[in-house]
């Protein structure tokens, strides 16, 4: 399945100078697959070390970290290693399990005989274990589960078809009904399936929701195992409790994260670190409240008031009540009152590189998101229905000095220059 990161890997190969590449991301988002494919297709020689599957490889980095010593150790311990200067790529996979290998990236970068790429999850969690962090010698790429456009490609939608839809977006023209209906059908499928490559592949091949759901359940189980494996001491129980509380938070009318929903009378002091653990593991996104809905968004953000979204909406749906996926496909919202649609838009925005912000004032007015759009602080409201009245958007325009708003709905392109209505799937173009 085609991934957007492939283009960025080729750009790194052509342009890097005395740097290694570190690809970071949550478990099972496709890091190993994409880097392995890149290595096989673009280099004559390829040496692969996986520190999770073969813990013995960690011993390569136990001694001196000069490159000559590393070459000898790799040649000794990796039977099929081929290390030809100028023609070789070395791929260090699951590097979070070998902190000294992460330190060695500096020396491999300076030496320059081989291109070196690494990938890992839990890297924020293992940061303190790295003896000497290779600042200035590592280029970083963040990788996420598949975005909506990648999901479309995997399901047989041509790039030219996506470009056609983008043209309607740029011209703000209404799409033909058949095209719009098909895109909404695919968008609802994406909400339920999400972007984890194994799940997308299963669904693209079989179109069987039950089989895709089984894969999602397996990934959620793996996440629980990771918490047990990587979290320390009491953090195991607390991180798990925070993770399992996410659906409860999203079921509320006002979705601000409250530690009391994790445990009665709980506070930041007890659970703040556990929540950050989930963020560092690549499982959740934070969406920060704005003290005022104006630029600069980062400058007006409150770090102590925030919402939490899952980084993959399909996994969130798999955590919900049985039958939730069917309700979403059928357009029924139920108890979650559109929170699933908020999560998918948060997911789309985050994957496009946006920081997440929202506005809420005295529990009376709330705007789902704010983005910087055309040099303005733009209010973004998410509606699961085709047409929905918007008191919050009206209040933003009339009472808070907001000059531009976008409603993302199940309907077609509509609206005016001040408040536009766009189909939910067009969030990928914002």
TORKOL-4160 file (C-alpha; in steps of 0.2 Angstrom, whole numbers, padded with zeros to 4 digits, m for minus):
430
<pt num="1" X="0000" Y="0000" Z="0000"/>
<pt num="2" X="0007" Y="0017" Z="m0005"/>
<pt num="3" X="0012" Y="0029" Z="0009"/>
<pt num="4" X="0016" Y="0047" Z="0008"/>
<pt num="5" X="0031" Y="0045" Z="0018"/>
<pt num="6" X="0039" Y="0036" Z="0003"/>
<pt num="7" X="0042" Y="0053" Z="m0005"/>
<pt num="8" X="0050" Y="0060" Z="0010"/>
<pt num="9" X="0062" Y="0046" Z="0012"/>
<pt num="10" X="0068" Y="0048" Z="m0006"/>
<pt num="11" X="0070" Y="0067" Z="m0002"/>
<pt num="12" X="0081" Y="0062" Z="0013"/>
<pt num="13" X="0091" Y="0050" Z="0003"/>
<pt num="14" X="0095" Y="0064" Z="m0010"/>
<pt num="15" X="0098" Y="0078" Z="0001"/>
<pt num="16" X="0105" Y="0073" Z="0018"/>
<pt num="17" X="0123" Y="0077" Z="0023"/>
<pt num="18" X="0131" Y="0068" Z="0038"/>
<pt num="19" X="0114" Y="0064" Z="0046"/>
<pt num="20" X="0105" Y="0048" Z="0050"/>
<pt num="21" X="0086" Y="0047" Z="0049"/>
<pt num="22" X="0075" Y="0042" Z="0063"/>
<pt num="23" X="0057" Y="0038" Z="0060"/>
<pt num="24" X="0046" Y="0039" Z="0075"/>
<pt num="25" X="0028" Y="0033" Z="0077"/>
<pt num="26" X="0016" Y="0022" Z="0087"/>
<pt num="27" X="0016" Y="0003" Z="0086"/>
<pt num="28" X="0010" Y="m0004" Z="0070"/>
<pt num="29" X="0008" Y="0012" Z="0059"/>
<pt num="30" X="0019" Y="0005" Z="0045"/>
<pt num="31" X="0037" Y="0011" Z="0050"/>
<pt num="32" X="0046" Y="m0006" Z="0047"/>
<pt num="33" X="0036" Y="m0009" Z="0031"/>
<pt num="34" X="0040" Y="0008" Z="0023"/>
<pt num="35" X="0058" Y="0008" Z="0028"/>
<pt num="36" X="0061" Y="m0010" Z="0022"/>
<pt num="37" X="0053" Y="m0006" Z="0005"/>
<pt num="38" X="0063" Y="0010" Z="0004"/>
<pt num="39" X="0080" Y="0001" Z="0008"/>
<pt num="40" X="0077" Y="m0014" Z="m0004"/>
<pt num="41" X="0071" Y="m0002" Z="m0019"/>
<pt num="42" X="0085" Y="0011" Z="m0017"/>
<pt num="43" X="0101" Y="0003" Z="m0012"/>
<pt num="44" X="0113" Y="m0011" Z="m0018"/>
<pt num="45" X="0117" Y="m0018" Z="m0001"/>
<pt num="46" X="0105" Y="m0018" Z="0014"/>
<pt num="47" X="0109" Y="m0023" Z="0032"/>
<pt num="48" X="0094" Y="m0025" Z="0044"/>
<pt num="49" X="0095" Y="m0026" Z="0063"/>
<pt num="50" X="0079" Y="m0028" Z="0074"/>
<pt num="51" X="0083" Y="m0026" Z="0092"/>
<pt num="52" X="0066" Y="m0032" Z="0097"/>
<pt num="53" X="0066" Y="m0049" Z="0087"/>
<pt num="54" X="0084" Y="m0052" Z="0091"/>
<pt num="55" X="0090" Y="m0044" Z="0107"/>
<pt num="56" X="0107" Y="m0051" Z="0105"/>
<pt num="57" X="0110" Y="m0037" Z="0092"/>
<pt num="58" X="0111" Y="m0025" Z="0107"/>
<pt num="59" X="0128" Y="m0032" Z="0111"/>
<pt num="60" X="0135" Y="m0025" Z="0095"/>
<pt num="61" X="0134" Y="m0008" Z="0104"/>
<pt num="62" X="0140" Y="m0013" Z="0121"/>
<pt num="63" X="0158" Y="m0008" Z="0118"/>
<pt num="64" X="0166" Y="0006" Z="0109"/>
<pt num="65" X="0155" Y="0015" Z="0097"/>
<pt num="66" X="0168" Y="0020" Z="0084"/>
<pt num="67" X="0162" Y="0015" Z="0067"/>
<pt num="68" X="0177" Y="0003" Z="0064"/>
<pt num="69" X="0172" Y="m0007" Z="0079"/>
<pt num="70" X="0154" Y="m0007" Z="0075"/>
<pt num="71" X="0158" Y="m0013" Z="0057"/>
<pt num="72" X="0167" Y="m0028" Z="0065"/>
<pt num="73" X="0154" Y="m0032" Z="0077"/>
<pt num="74" X="0140" Y="m0031" Z="0064"/>
<pt num="75" X="0150" Y="m0042" Z="0052"/>
<pt num="76" X="0153" Y="m0055" Z="0067"/>
<pt num="77" X="0135" Y="m0056" Z="0073"/>
<pt num="78" X="0125" Y="m0053" Z="0057"/>
<pt num="79" X="0128" Y="m0067" Z="0045"/>
<pt num="80" X="0121" Y="m0059" Z="0029"/>
<pt num="81" X="0128" Y="m0041" Z="0033"/>
<pt num="82" X="0135" Y="m0032" Z="0018"/>
<pt num="83" X="0143" Y="m0016" Z="0022"/>
<pt num="84" X="0150" Y="m0008" Z="0006"/>
<pt num="85" X="0154" Y="0011" Z="0008"/>
<pt num="86" X="0143" Y="0022" Z="m0003"/>
<pt num="87" X="0131" Y="0008" Z="m0008"/>
<pt num="88" X="0124" Y="0002" Z="0009"/>
<pt num="89" X="0110" Y="0006" Z="0020"/>
<pt num="90" X="0109" Y="0001" Z="0038"/>
<pt num="91" X="0092" Y="0000" Z="0046"/>
<pt num="92" X="0091" Y="m0001" Z="0065"/>
<pt num="93" X="0073" Y="m0006" Z="0069"/>
<pt num="94" X="0065" Y="m0005" Z="0086"/>
<pt num="95" X="0079" Y="0006" Z="0092"/>
<pt num="96" X="0070" Y="0011" Z="0108"/>
<pt num="97" X="0076" Y="m0006" Z="0114"/>
<pt num="98" X="0095" Y="m0002" Z="0112"/>
<pt num="99" X="0098" Y="0016" Z="0119"/>
<pt num="100" X="0117" Y="0014" Z="0115"/>
<pt num="101" X="0113" Y="0012" Z="0096"/>
<pt num="102" X="0104" Y="0028" Z="0097"/>
<pt num="103" X="0119" Y="0036" Z="0104"/>
<pt num="104" X="0129" Y="0028" Z="0090"/>
<pt num="105" X="0119" Y="0037" Z="0076"/>
<pt num="106" X="0131" Y="0052" Z="0079"/>
<pt num="107" X="0146" Y="0043" Z="0075"/>
<pt num="108" X="0138" Y="0034" Z="0060"/>
<pt num="109" X="0132" Y="0050" Z="0053"/>
<pt num="110" X="0149" Y="0059" Z="0055"/>
<pt num="111" X="0158" Y="0044" Z="0047"/>
<pt num="112" X="0146" Y="0044" Z="0032"/>
<pt num="113" X="0151" Y="0028" Z="0023"/>
<pt num="114" X="0134" Y="0021" Z="0025"/>
<pt num="115" X="0116" Y="0028" Z="0025"/>
<pt num="116" X="0108" Y="0024" Z="0041"/>
<pt num="117" X="0090" Y="0024" Z="0045"/>
<pt num="118" X="0081" Y="0019" Z="0062"/>
<pt num="119" X="0064" Y="0017" Z="0068"/>
<pt num="120" X="0056" Y="0016" Z="0085"/>
<pt num="121" X="0041" Y="0018" Z="0096"/>
<pt num="122" X="0040" Y="0023" Z="0114"/>
<pt num="123" X="0055" Y="0035" Z="0110"/>
<pt num="124" X="0049" Y="0049" Z="0121"/>
<pt num="125" X="0047" Y="0036" Z="0135"/>
<pt num="126" X="0065" Y="0030" Z="0133"/>
<pt num="127" X="0073" Y="0047" Z="0131"/>
<pt num="128" X="0081" Y="0047" Z="0148"/>
<pt num="129" X="0090" Y="0030" Z="0145"/>
<pt num="130" X="0100" Y="0037" Z="0130"/>
<pt num="131" X="0118" Y="0039" Z="0136"/>
<pt num="132" X="0121" Y="0054" Z="0124"/>
<pt num="133" X="0108" Y="0060" Z="0113"/>
<pt num="134" X="0115" Y="0063" Z="0095"/>
<pt num="135" X="0109" Y="0081" Z="0093"/>
<pt num="136" X="0112" Y="0089" Z="0076"/>
<pt num="137" X="0116" Y="0072" Z="0068"/>
<pt num="138" X="0098" Y="0065" Z="0066"/>
<pt num="139" X="0084" Y="0070" Z="0055"/>
<pt num="140" X="0067" Y="0066" Z="0062"/>
<pt num="141" X="0051" Y="0060" Z="0053"/>
<pt num="142" X="0035" Y="0057" Z="0062"/>
<pt num="143" X="0024" Y="0043" Z="0055"/>
<pt num="144" X="0006" Y="0040" Z="0059"/>
<pt num="145" X="m0007" Y="0028" Z="0054"/>
<pt num="146" X="m0014" Y="0030" Z="0036"/>
<pt num="147" X="m0023" Y="0047" Z="0033"/>
<pt num="148" X="m0039" Y="0047" Z="0023"/>
<pt num="149" X="m0031" Y="0050" Z="0006"/>
<pt num="150" X="m0019" Y="0035" Z="0009"/>
<pt num="151" X="m0035" Y="0025" Z="0014"/>
<pt num="152" X="m0043" Y="0030" Z="m0002"/>
<pt num="153" X="m0028" Y="0024" Z="m0012"/>
<pt num="154" X="m0028" Y="0007" Z="m0003"/>
<pt num="155" X="m0046" Y="0005" Z="m0008"/>
<pt num="156" X="m0044" Y="0008" Z="m0026"/>
<pt num="157" X="m0047" Y="0027" Z="m0028"/>
<pt num="158" X="m0035" Y="0034" Z="m0040"/>
<pt num="159" X="m0024" Y="0050" Z="m0036"/>
<pt num="160" X="m0032" Y="0059" Z="m0050"/>
<pt num="161" X="m0050" Y="0056" Z="m0043"/>
<pt num="162" X="m0043" Y="0064" Z="m0026"/>
<pt num="163" X="m0036" Y="0079" Z="m0036"/>
<pt num="164" X="m0054" Y="0081" Z="m0045"/>
<pt num="165" X="m0062" Y="0082" Z="m0027"/>
<pt num="166" X="m0048" Y="0095" Z="m0022"/>
<pt num="167" X="m0053" Y="0105" Z="m0037"/>
<pt num="168" X="m0071" Y="0106" Z="m0031"/>
<pt num="169" X="m0064" Y="0112" Z="m0014"/>
<pt num="170" X="m0053" Y="0125" Z="m0021"/>
<pt num="171" X="m0067" Y="0132" Z="m0032"/>
<pt num="172" X="m0079" Y="0130" Z="m0018"/>
<pt num="173" X="m0091" Y="0121" Z="m0030"/>
<pt num="174" X="m0104" Y="0109" Z="m0026"/>
<pt num="175" X="m0100" Y="0091" Z="m0030"/>
<pt num="176" X="m0111" Y="0080" Z="m0041"/>
<pt num="177" X="m0122" Y="0070" Z="m0029"/>
<pt num="178" X="m0116" Y="0053" Z="m0034"/>
<pt num="179" X="m0098" Y="0059" Z="m0031"/>
<pt num="180" X="m0102" Y="0067" Z="m0014"/>
<pt num="181" X="m0112" Y="0052" Z="m0008"/>
<pt num="182" X="m0098" Y="0040" Z="m0013"/>
<pt num="183" X="m0085" Y="0050" Z="m0004"/>
<pt num="184" X="m0096" Y="0051" Z="0012"/>
<pt num="185" X="m0098" Y="0032" Z="0011"/>
<pt num="186" X="m0079" Y="0030" Z="0010"/>
<pt num="187" X="m0077" Y="0043" Z="0024"/>
<pt num="188" X="m0088" Y="0033" Z="0036"/>
<pt num="189" X="m0079" Y="0018" Z="0032"/>
<pt num="190" X="m0063" Y="0026" Z="0036"/>
<pt num="191" X="m0070" Y="0032" Z="0053"/>
<pt num="192" X="m0074" Y="0014" Z="0057"/>
<pt num="193" X="m0058" Y="0005" Z="0050"/>
<pt num="194" X="m0046" Y="0019" Z="0054"/>
<pt num="195" X="m0029" Y="0020" Z="0046"/>
<pt num="196" X="m0019" Y="0006" Z="0055"/>
<pt num="197" X="m0011" Y="m0003" Z="0039"/>
<pt num="198" X="m0015" Y="m0021" Z="0044"/>
<pt num="199" X="m0033" Y="m0016" Z="0047"/>
<pt num="200" X="m0034" Y="m0006" Z="0031"/>
<pt num="201" X="m0026" Y="m0021" Z="0021"/>
<pt num="202" X="m0039" Y="m0033" Z="0029"/>
<pt num="203" X="m0054" Y="m0022" Z="0024"/>
<pt num="204" X="m0047" Y="m0018" Z="0007"/>
<pt num="205" X="m0045" Y="m0036" Z="0003"/>
<pt num="206" X="m0061" Y="m0043" Z="0011"/>
<pt num="207" X="m0073" Y="m0029" Z="0014"/>
<pt num="208" X="m0077" Y="m0039" Z="0030"/>
<pt num="209" X="m0080" Y="m0027" Z="0045"/>
<pt num="210" X="m0079" Y="m0042" Z="0057"/>
<pt num="211" X="m0062" Y="m0047" Z="0051"/>
<pt num="212" X="m0055" Y="m0029" Z="0052"/>
<pt num="213" X="m0063" Y="m0027" Z="0069"/>
<pt num="214" X="m0054" Y="m0043" Z="0075"/>
<pt num="215" X="m0037" Y="m0035" Z="0069"/>
<pt num="216" X="m0041" Y="m0019" Z="0078"/>
<pt num="217" X="m0045" Y="m0029" Z="0094"/>
<pt num="218" X="m0028" Y="m0037" Z="0092"/>
<pt num="219" X="m0019" Y="m0020" Z="0091"/>
<pt num="220" X="m0028" Y="m0014" Z="0106"/>
<pt num="221" X="m0022" Y="m0029" Z="0116"/>
<pt num="222" X="m0005" Y="m0025" Z="0110"/>
<pt num="223" X="m0006" Y="m0008" Z="0117"/>
<pt num="224" X="m0011" Y="m0015" Z="0133"/>
<pt num="225" X="0004" Y="m0027" Z="0133"/>
<pt num="226" X="0015" Y="m0012" Z="0129"/>
<pt num="227" X="0009" Y="m0002" Z="0144"/>
<pt num="228" X="0013" Y="m0018" Z="0154"/>
<pt num="229" X="0030" Y="m0019" Z="0146"/>
<pt num="230" X="0036" Y="m0002" Z="0145"/>
<pt num="231" X="0027" Y="0008" Z="0159"/>
<pt num="232" X="0036" Y="0007" Z="0176"/>
<pt num="233" X="0029" Y="0003" Z="0193"/>
<pt num="234" X="0012" Y="0011" Z="0197"/>
<pt num="235" X="0012" Y="0019" Z="0180"/>
<pt num="236" X="0006" Y="0003" Z="0172"/>
<pt num="237" X="m0011" Y="0004" Z="0181"/>
<pt num="238" X="m0013" Y="0023" Z="0179"/>
<pt num="239" X="m0008" Y="0023" Z="0161"/>
<pt num="240" X="m0021" Y="0009" Z="0157"/>
<pt num="241" X="m0034" Y="0018" Z="0167"/>
<pt num="242" X="m0031" Y="0034" Z="0157"/>
<pt num="243" X="m0032" Y="0025" Z="0141"/>
<pt num="244" X="m0048" Y="0016" Z="0145"/>
<pt num="245" X="m0056" Y="0033" Z="0151"/>
<pt num="246" X="m0055" Y="0041" Z="0133"/>
<pt num="247" X="m0073" Y="0034" Z="0127"/>
<pt num="248" X="m0081" Y="0041" Z="0144"/>
<pt num="249" X="m0073" Y="0058" Z="0141"/>
<pt num="250" X="m0079" Y="0059" Z="0123"/>
<pt num="251" X="m0097" Y="0053" Z="0128"/>
<pt num="252" X="m0099" Y="0070" Z="0138"/>
<pt num="253" X="m0107" Y="0086" Z="0131"/>
<pt num="254" X="m0091" Y="0095" Z="0136"/>
<pt num="255" X="m0076" Y="0085" Z="0132"/>
<pt num="256" X="m0063" Y="0093" Z="0143"/>
<pt num="257" X="m0052" Y="0080" Z="0150"/>
<pt num="258" X="m0056" Y="0077" Z="0168"/>
<pt num="259" X="m0045" Y="0067" Z="0180"/>
<pt num="260" X="m0061" Y="0063" Z="0190"/>
<pt num="261" X="m0067" Y="0052" Z="0176"/>
<pt num="262" X="m0052" Y="0041" Z="0177"/>
<pt num="263" X="m0054" Y="0040" Z="0196"/>
<pt num="264" X="m0065" Y="0049" Z="0208"/>
<pt num="265" X="m0056" Y="0064" Z="0216"/>
<pt num="266" X="m0041" Y="0060" Z="0205"/>
<pt num="267" X="m0029" Y="0075" Z="0201"/>
<pt num="268" X="m0016" Y="0080" Z="0189"/>
<pt num="269" X="m0003" Y="0076" Z="0202"/>
<pt num="270" X="m0008" Y="0058" Z="0201"/>
<pt num="271" X="m0012" Y="0055" Z="0183"/>
<pt num="272" X="m0004" Y="0069" Z="0173"/>
<pt num="273" X="0012" Y="0059" Z="0170"/>
<pt num="274" X="0002" Y="0044" Z="0165"/>
<pt num="275" X="m0008" Y="0054" Z="0152"/>
<pt num="276" X="0009" Y="0061" Z="0145"/>
<pt num="277" X="0015" Y="0043" Z="0144"/>
<pt num="278" X="0001" Y="0039" Z="0132"/>
<pt num="279" X="0005" Y="0054" Z="0121"/>
<pt num="280" X="0024" Y="0049" Z="0121"/>
<pt num="281" X="0019" Y="0032" Z="0115"/>
<pt num="282" X="0010" Y="0039" Z="0100"/>
<pt num="283" X="m0008" Y="0034" Z="0106"/>
<pt num="284" X="m0017" Y="0050" Z="0110"/>
<pt num="285" X="m0017" Y="0068" Z="0104"/>
<pt num="286" X="m0020" Y="0084" Z="0115"/>
<pt num="287" X="m0031" Y="0098" Z="0110"/>
<pt num="288" X="m0028" Y="0113" Z="0120"/>
<pt num="289" X="m0041" Y="0126" Z="0125"/>
<pt num="290" X="m0038" Y="0144" Z="0120"/>
<pt num="291" X="m0040" Y="0158" Z="0132"/>
<pt num="292" X="m0046" Y="0169" Z="0117"/>
<pt num="293" X="m0050" Y="0163" Z="0099"/>
<pt num="294" X="m0037" Y="0174" Z="0091"/>
<pt num="295" X="m0019" Y="0172" Z="0083"/>
<pt num="296" X="m0007" Y="0167" Z="0088"/>
<pt num="297" X="m0015" Y="0151" Z="0093"/>
<pt num="298" X="0000" Y="0144" Z="0102"/>
<pt num="299" X="0002" Y="0159" Z="0112"/>
<pt num="300" X="m0016" Y="0159" Z="0118"/>
<pt num="301" X="m0017" Y="0140" Z="0122"/>
<pt num="302" X="m0019" Y="0134" Z="0140"/>
<pt num="303" X="m0009" Y="0119" Z="0144"/>
<pt num="304" X="m0019" Y="0115" Z="0159"/>
<pt num="305" X="m0036" Y="0113" Z="0150"/>
<pt num="306" X="m0037" Y="0101" Z="0136"/>
<pt num="307" X="m0047" Y="0087" Z="0127"/>
<pt num="308" X="m0039" Y="0070" Z="0123"/>
<pt num="309" X="m0042" Y="0062" Z="0106"/>
<pt num="310" X="m0036" Y="0045" Z="0100"/>
<pt num="311" X="m0023" Y="0046" Z="0086"/>
<pt num="312" X="m0032" Y="0032" Z="0076"/>
<pt num="313" X="m0051" Y="0034" Z="0076"/>
<pt num="314" X="m0054" Y="0016" Z="0070"/>
<pt num="315" X="m0046" Y="0010" Z="0086"/>
<pt num="316" X="m0057" Y="0022" Z="0096"/>
<pt num="317" X="m0073" Y="0014" Z="0088"/>
<pt num="318" X="m0066" Y="m0003" Z="0092"/>
<pt num="319" X="m0066" Y="0002" Z="0110"/>
<pt num="320" X="m0084" Y="0007" Z="0110"/>
<pt num="321" X="m0100" Y="m0003" Z="0113"/>
<pt num="322" X="m0104" Y="m0017" Z="0102"/>
<pt num="323" X="m0114" Y="m0011" Z="0087"/>
<pt num="324" X="m0106" Y="0007" Z="0087"/>
<pt num="325" X="m0097" Y="0003" Z="0070"/>
<pt num="326" X="m0114" Y="m0001" Z="0062"/>
<pt num="327" X="m0122" Y="0014" Z="0069"/>
<pt num="328" X="m0108" Y="0025" Z="0061"/>
<pt num="329" X="m0110" Y="0017" Z="0044"/>
<pt num="330" X="m0129" Y="0019" Z="0045"/>
<pt num="331" X="m0127" Y="0038" Z="0051"/>
<pt num="332" X="m0133" Y="0035" Z="0068"/>
<pt num="333" X="m0124" Y="0044" Z="0082"/>
<pt num="334" X="m0131" Y="0038" Z="0098"/>
<pt num="335" X="m0123" Y="0042" Z="0115"/>
<pt num="336" X="m0107" Y="0049" Z="0108"/>
<pt num="337" X="m0116" Y="0063" Z="0100"/>
<pt num="338" X="m0104" Y="0067" Z="0086"/>
<pt num="339" X="m0088" Y="0064" Z="0097"/>
<pt num="340" X="m0082" Y="0051" Z="0084"/>
<pt num="341" X="m0083" Y="0064" Z="0070"/>
<pt num="342" X="m0073" Y="0076" Z="0081"/>
<pt num="343" X="m0060" Y="0063" Z="0084"/>
<pt num="344" X="m0058" Y="0059" Z="0065"/>
<pt num="345" X="m0056" Y="0078" Z="0061"/>
<pt num="346" X="m0043" Y="0080" Z="0075"/>
<pt num="347" X="m0034" Y="0064" Z="0068"/>
<pt num="348" X="m0034" Y="0072" Z="0050"/>
<pt num="349" X="m0028" Y="0089" Z="0057"/>
<pt num="350" X="m0014" Y="0081" Z="0067"/>
<pt num="351" X="m0008" Y="0070" Z="0053"/>
<pt num="352" X="m0007" Y="0086" Z="0042"/>
<pt num="353" X="0005" Y="0094" Z="0054"/>
<pt num="354" X="m0008" Y="0105" Z="0063"/>
<pt num="355" X="m0008" Y="0108" Z="0082"/>
<pt num="356" X="m0025" Y="0105" Z="0090"/>
<pt num="357" X="m0034" Y="0119" Z="0098"/>
<pt num="358" X="m0052" Y="0123" Z="0103"/>
<pt num="359" X="m0062" Y="0136" Z="0112"/>
<pt num="360" X="m0074" Y="0134" Z="0127"/>
<pt num="361" X="m0080" Y="0148" Z="0138"/>
<pt num="362" X="m0090" Y="0145" Z="0155"/>
<pt num="363" X="m0098" Y="0129" Z="0148"/>
<pt num="364" X="m0109" Y="0140" Z="0138"/>
<pt num="365" X="m0101" Y="0141" Z="0121"/>
<pt num="366" X="m0089" Y="0129" Z="0113"/>
<pt num="367" X="m0080" Y="0128" Z="0096"/>
<pt num="368" X="m0073" Y="0111" Z="0091"/>
<pt num="369" X="m0057" Y="0117" Z="0083"/>
<pt num="370" X="m0047" Y="0133" Z="0079"/>
<pt num="371" X="m0035" Y="0133" Z="0065"/>
<pt num="372" X="m0024" Y="0146" Z="0056"/>
<pt num="373" X="m0032" Y="0147" Z="0039"/>
<pt num="374" X="m0028" Y="0161" Z="0026"/>
<pt num="375" X="m0019" Y="0171" Z="0040"/>
<pt num="376" X="m0035" Y="0171" Z="0051"/>
<pt num="377" X="m0040" Y="0162" Z="0067"/>
<pt num="378" X="m0053" Y="0151" Z="0059"/>
<pt num="379" X="m0067" Y="0142" Z="0069"/>
<pt num="380" X="m0070" Y="0124" Z="0063"/>
<pt num="381" X="m0086" Y="0116" Z="0069"/>
<pt num="382" X="m0090" Y="0097" Z="0066"/>
<pt num="383" X="m0107" Y="0091" Z="0062"/>
<pt num="384" X="m0112" Y="0074" Z="0058"/>
<pt num="385" X="m0128" Y="0079" Z="0050"/>
<pt num="386" X="m0131" Y="0087" Z="0033"/>
<pt num="387" X="m0138" Y="0102" Z="0039"/>
<pt num="388" X="m0137" Y="0109" Z="0057"/>
<pt num="389" X="m0140" Y="0125" Z="0066"/>
<pt num="390" X="m0125" Y="0132" Z="0073"/>
<pt num="391" X="m0127" Y="0144" Z="0089"/>
<pt num="392" X="m0109" Y="0142" Z="0093"/>
<pt num="393" X="m0103" Y="0148" Z="0076"/>
<pt num="394" X="m0115" Y="0162" Z="0077"/>
<pt num="395" X="m0108" Y="0167" Z="0094"/>
<pt num="396" X="m0090" Y="0166" Z="0088"/>
<pt num="397" X="m0094" Y="0178" Z="0074"/>
<pt num="398" X="m0105" Y="0190" Z="0083"/>
<pt num="399" X="m0097" Y="0190" Z="0101"/>
<pt num="400" X="m0079" Y="0185" Z="0099"/>
<pt num="401" X="m0072" Y="0194" Z="0084"/>
<pt num="402" X="m0070" Y="0179" Z="0074"/>
<pt num="403" X="m0069" Y="0183" Z="0055"/>
<pt num="404" X="m0071" Y="0166" Z="0047"/>
<pt num="405" X="m0079" Y="0150" Z="0051"/>
<pt num="406" X="m0080" Y="0133" Z="0043"/>
<pt num="407" X="m0093" Y="0120" Z="0046"/>
<pt num="408" X="m0088" Y="0102" Z="0042"/>
<pt num="409" X="m0104" Y="0092" Z="0039"/>
<pt num="410" X="m0111" Y="0077" Z="0030"/>
<pt num="411" X="m0118" Y="0089" Z="0017"/>
<pt num="412" X="m0111" Y="0096" Z="0001"/>
<pt num="413" X="m0102" Y="0113" Z="m0002"/>
<pt num="414" X="m0112" Y="0128" Z="0003"/>
<pt num="415" X="m0111" Y="0144" Z="0014"/>
<pt num="416" X="m0104" Y="0161" Z="0011"/>
<pt num="417" X="m0087" Y="0170" Z="0013"/>
<pt num="418" X="m0089" Y="0172" Z="0032"/>
<pt num="419" X="m0096" Y="0154" Z="0036"/>
<pt num="420" X="m0092" Y="0141" Z="0024"/>
<pt num="421" X="m0100" Y="0123" Z="0024"/>
<pt num="422" X="m0089" Y="0109" Z="0018"/>
<pt num="423" X="m0091" Y="0091" Z="0017"/>
<pt num="424" X="m0082" Y="0082" Z="0031"/>
<pt num="425" X="m0070" Y="0073" Z="0020"/>
<pt num="426" X="m0063" Y="0090" Z="0014"/>
<pt num="427" X="m0054" Y="0092" Z="0030"/>
<pt num="428" X="m0039" Y="0084" Z="0022"/>
<pt num="429" X="m0037" Y="0099" Z="0011"/>
<pt num="430" X="m0038" Y="0113" Z="0025"/>
